[in-house]
């Protein structure tokens, strides 16, 4: 792909405010520099164990049914899957939590499960020996969100979901907020993983924004389009290109449409930055003063994008916690995503795998 060169190289993309930026550069304001060297990026990774991230959001149990297809059903034009095995993995905010731990950071998790078998299995996947699950609240009146995927020959055949998307009861909301307040002094970053299943509300986001500001720590949000108005003054949000275009009300998928969407969202929400993930086109970062940067994809081969957004936001949170600039944090997140999309199913990567990915360039 064009633009893929030395590790950390970023090309500046055309911004909707390009003329204004050129005027500023011409008047003595320095153009922002590119990303840090591989050596500096490796130093951030080495400091991941010093970071502590509190993840708040929708907890999901990812259920995988693995099998083979050799014929079509005589009852309907659908494949017959011969099941070989099944597995359960952490999804949603729980997968962000898992990604932070896999990368060597410390993590706390805050969200809601039901009083059901899926909830018990989700807690089992978190692990009884792990700290940081004290913020998992049980609501007996709603099911644990579960996504079941049937996969044959590395291809997803069908997915079926069990969930309730309504807003949480006030008493449950208060428990979540109290837990966040109790952990605030110990964490270096707040992450909101919003899958629109009911945990993230306008009032919760307002409280989290206030608390992060008081503490002086980043607030990183993986957003849902229907909740964009909730994320005002977050440090950074990470929509994909389709979510960004829909939220901004722009049409098209070219660079100009993407730039328009990034600029509109950042200005409308007052965020420090907007990081738009663009699949095979990489990522685009929009910061203040109309400055935008394009980061080419690092994926070698794409098998499954499931959970890649969770990896992006987990890596971003750890990098920002260890003093990385927004641009350097985005480069690390881009490399991390490039690794996990080469795996089948909801996946995580280790700090060593991320370091090795940097070394490939």
C-alpha positions in Angstrom: 0.0 0.0 0.0 1.2 3.5 -0.8 2.6 5.3 2.2 3.8 2.3 4.1 7.5 3.1 4.7 9.7 3.2 7.8 8.0 2.4 11.1 6.3 5.4 12.6 6.4 7.4 9.3 3.2 9.4 9.0 2.2 11.5 6.1 0.2 14.7 6.6 -3.2 14.5 4.9 -5.1 17.3 3.3 -7.2 19.0 6.0 -10.3 21.1 5.5 -8.4 23.9 7.1 -5.3 23.4 5.0 -5.1 27.0 3.9 -5.4 28.2 7.5 -2.7 25.8 8.6 -0.3 26.9 5.8 -0.9 30.5 6.9 0.0 29.6 10.5 3.2 27.7 9.4 4.2 30.7 7.2 3.8 33.0 10.2 6.3 31.2 12.3 4.2 28.5 13.9 6.0 25.2 13.6 4.4 22.3 11.6 3.9 19.3 14.0 6.7 16.8 13.7 6.1 13.1 12.8 5.9 10.2 15.1 8.8 9.2 17.4 11.5 6.8 16.4 11.0 3.1 16.9 13.4 3.2 19.9 11.2 5.8 21.7 8.0 3.9 20.9 9.6 0.8 22.4 10.3 2.8 25.6 6.6 3.6 25.9 5.8 -0.1 25.6 8.4 -0.9 28.3 6.5 1.5 30.6 3.1 -0.2 30.1 3.4 -2.1 33.5 3.4 1.3 35.2 0.0 2.2 33.8 -3.3 1.5 35.4 -6.5 1.8 33.2 -10.1 1.8 34.4 -12.4 0.4 31.7 -16.1 1.3 32.0 -18.7 0.0 29.6 -20.8 -2.8 28.2 -19.5 -6.3 29.2 -20.1 -8.9 26.5 -19.5 -12.7 26.5 -18.3 -13.8 23.1 -19.3 -17.3 22.3 -17.7 -19.2 19.4 -19.0 -22.4 17.8 -16.3 -23.9 15.6 -17.1 -26.5 13.0 -17.0 -27.7 9.4 -19.5 -27.4 6.4 -19.7 -30.2 3.9 -23.3 -30.0 2.7 -26.4 -27.8 2.4 -29.5 -28.5 4.5 -32.4 -30.2 2.7 -34.8 -28.2 4.9 -33.6 -24.7 3.7 -30.8 -23.3 1.6 -28.4 -23.0 4.5 -25.1 -24.7 5.3 -25.1 -27.6 7.9 -22.3 -27.0 10.4 -20.8 -30.0 12.0 -19.6 -28.7 15.4 -16.1 -29.6 16.5 -15.8 -27.3 19.6 -17.0 -24.2 21.3 -15.2 -21.5 23.2 -15.9 -18.4 25.3 -13.9 -15.1 25.3 -14.2 -11.7 26.8 -15.9 -9.1 24.6 -16.9 -5.4 24.6 -15.4 -3.5 27.6 -14.2 -6.8 29.0 -12.1 -7.3 25.9 -10.6 -3.9 26.3 -9.7 -4.8 29.9 -8.2 -8.1 28.6 -6.1 -6.2 26.0 -4.7 -3.9 28.7 -3.7 -6.8 30.8 -2.2 -8.8 27.9 -0.1 -5.7 27.0 1.3 -5.7 30.5 -0.7 -2.9 32.1 -2.9 -2.9 35.2 -6.6 -2.8 34.6 -9.9 -2.4 36.5 -13.2 -3.3 35.0 -16.6 -1.7 35.6 -19.9 -2.8 34.0 -23.0 -4.9 34.4 -23.8 -8.6 34.0 -26.9 -10.6 34.7 -27.5 -13.3 37.3 -27.3 -16.0 34.7 -25.0 -18.7 33.3 -23.5 -16.3 30.8 -22.6 -13.9 33.6 -20.9 -16.7 35.6 -19.0 -17.7 32.5 -17.9 -14.1 31.9 -16.6 -13.9 35.4 -14.8 -17.2 34.9 -13.1 -15.8 31.8 -12.0 -12.7 33.8 -10.5 -15.2 36.2 -10.8 -15.5 39.9 -7.1 -14.6 40.5 -7.3 -11.3 38.6 -7.8 -8.1 40.5 -9.9 -5.3 39.0 -13.3 -7.1 38.8 -14.8 -5.3 41.8 -16.7 -2.9 39.5 -18.7 -5.7 37.9 -22.2 -5.2 39.1 -24.9 -7.9 38.9 -28.4 -6.9 37.8 -30.8 -9.8 38.2 -33.4 -8.1 36.0 -31.3 -8.1 32.8 -29.4 -10.8 30.9 -25.7 -10.8 30.4 -25.0 -9.7 26.8 -23.8 -12.6 24.8 -22.8 -12.7 21.1 -22.7 -16.2 19.6 -20.8 -16.8 16.3 -20.9 -19.9 14.3 -17.6 -20.3 12.4 -16.7 -22.9 9.8 -13.4 -22.9 7.9 -12.4 -19.6 9.4 -15.6 -18.0 8.0 -18.4 -16.6 10.2 -21.7 -18.3 9.1 -24.1 -16.6 11.4 -24.2 -14.6 14.6 -27.0 -14.5 17.2 -27.2 -12.1 20.2 -28.8 -12.2 23.6 -29.1 -8.7 25.1 -31.2 -5.9 26.6 -30.3 -2.4 25.5 -32.4 -0.3 27.9 -30.7 2.2 30.3 -29.6 0.9 33.7 -31.7 1.4 36.8 -30.6 4.4 38.8 -29.4 2.2 41.7 -27.1 0.3 39.3 -25.9 3.5 37.8 -25.0 4.9 41.3 -23.0 1.7 42.0 -20.9 2.1 38.9 -20.2 5.8 39.6 -19.3 5.0 43.2 -16.8 2.4 42.1 -15.2 4.8 39.6 -14.8 7.4 42.3 -13.3 4.8 44.7 -10.6 3.9 42.1 -9.9 7.3 40.6 -6.7 8.0 42.7 -5.1 4.7 41.5 -5.6 5.0 37.7 -3.8 6.8 35.0 -6.5 6.7 32.3 -10.3 6.2 32.0 -11.6 4.2 29.1 -15.3 4.2 28.0 -16.2 1.2 25.8 -19.7 2.0 24.6 -21.6 -0.8 22.8 -25.0 0.9 23.4 -26.2 -1.9 25.6 -27.3 0.4 28.5 -24.2 1.1 30.7 -23.1 4.4 29.0 -25.6 7.2 29.5 -25.4 11.0 29.2 -25.3 11.4 32.9 -22.6 8.8 33.4 -20.4 10.4 30.7 -20.9 13.9 32.2 -19.7 12.5 35.6 -16.7 10.6 34.0 -15.6 13.7 32.1 -15.8 15.8 35.2 -13.8 13.2 37.3 -11.1 12.7 34.6 -10.7 16.5 34.4 -10.4 16.9 38.2 -7.8 14.1 38.3 -6.0 15.3 35.2 -6.0 12.0 33.4 -7.1 11.1 29.8 -10.6 10.0 29.0 -10.6 7.7 26.0 -13.9 6.7 24.3 -14.8 4.0 21.9 -18.1 5.5 20.7 -21.5 4.5 19.3 -23.1 6.9 16.8 -26.4 7.2 18.7 -24.4 8.5 21.8 -22.1 10.9 20.1 -23.6 13.9 22.0 -22.5 12.3 25.3 -18.8 12.5 24.6 -18.2 16.2 24.9 -14.8 17.2 26.1 -13.4 13.7 26.1 -9.7 13.5 25.5 -10.0 11.4 22.3 -12.7 9.3 20.7 -12.0 6.5 18.2 -14.9 6.0 15.7 -14.5 3.9 12.6 -14.9 5.7 9.3 -18.6 4.7 8.9 -19.5 5.9 12.4 -17.6 9.1 11.8 -19.4 9.9 8.5 -22.8 9.1 10.0 -22.2 11.2 13.2 -20.9 14.1 11.2 -23.6 13.9 8.5 -21.1 13.7 5.6 -21.3 11.4 2.6 -18.6 9.4 0.9 -15.5 7.4 2.0 -12.7 9.3 0.4 -10.0 11.4 2.1 -11.9 14.6 1.9 -15.1 13.1 3.4 -13.0 11.6 6.2 -11.3 14.9 6.8 -14.6 16.7 6.9 -16.0 14.2 9.4 -12.9 14.4 11.7 -12.9 18.2 11.8 -16.7 18.4 12.4 -16.7 15.9 15.2 -13.7 17.4 17.0 -15.1 20.9 16.8 -18.6 19.8 17.8 -17.5 17.8 20.8 -14.6 19.8 21.9 -12.4 16.7 22.1 -8.6 17.1 22.1 -8.4 14.6 19.3 -10.5 12.3 17.0 -8.9 9.1 15.8 -10.8 7.5 12.9 -10.0 3.9 12.1 -10.3 3.2 8.3 -9.7 -0.5 7.9 -7.3 -1.2 5.0 -6.7 2.6 4.7 -5.2 2.8 8.2 -6.1 5.6 10.6 -6.5 9.3 10.5 -5.9 11.5 13.5 -7.5 15.0 13.9 -6.1 17.3 16.6 -6.5 21.0 17.3 -5.9 23.9 14.9 -7.1 21.9 11.9 -4.0 19.6 12.0 -4.6 16.1 10.6 -2.4 13.1 10.1 -2.8 9.8 8.2 -1.3 6.6 9.5 -1.0 3.8 6.9 -2.3 0.4 7.8 0.2 -2.1 9.3 -2.0 -5.2 8.7 -0.2 -7.9 6.7 -3.2 -10.2 6.3 -6.7 -9.7 7.5 -8.6 -12.7 8.9 -11.0 -11.2 11.4 -11.6 -7.6 12.5 -13.6 -8.7 15.6 -12.4 -6.9 18.6 -9.8 -4.8 16.7 -11.4 -1.6 18.1 -10.9 -2.9 21.6 -7.2 -3.5 20.9 -6.9 0.0 19.5 -8.4 1.8 22.5 -6.6 -0.4 25.0 -3.2 0.3 23.4 -4.1 4.0 23.0 -4.9 4.3 26.7 -1.7 2.6 27.8 0.4 4.8 25.6 -1.2 8.0 26.8 -0.8 6.8 30.4 3.0 6.5 29.8 3.5 10.0 28.4 3.2 9.3 24.7 1.9 12.1 22.5 -1.5 11.5 20.8 0.3 10.9 17.5 2.7 8.4 19.0 -0.1 6.6 20.9 -2.1 6.4 17.6 0.9 4.8 15.8 1.3 2.2 18.5 -2.5 1.5 18.4 -2.3 1.1 14.6 0.5 -1.5 14.9 -1.4 -3.4 17.6 -4.5 -3.5 15.3 -2.4 -4.7 12.5 -1.5 -7.8 14.5 -4.9 -8.7 15.9 -6.7 -8.6 12.6 -4.4 -11.4 11.5 -6.0 -13.6 14.2 -9.4 -15.4 14.1 -11.9 -14.4 16.8 -11.7 -11.8 19.6 -8.0 -11.6 20.2 -5.3 -9.8 22.3 -1.6 -9.3 21.8 1.3 -9.1 24.2 3.8 -6.3 24.7 6.4 -8.5 23.1 4.2 -9.0 20.0 3.7 -5.3 19.7 7.4 -4.7 20.0 8.1 -7.3 17.3 5.5 -5.6 15.1 7.5 -2.3 15.4 10.6 -4.2 14.5 9.2 -5.4 11.2 9.4 -1.9 9.6 
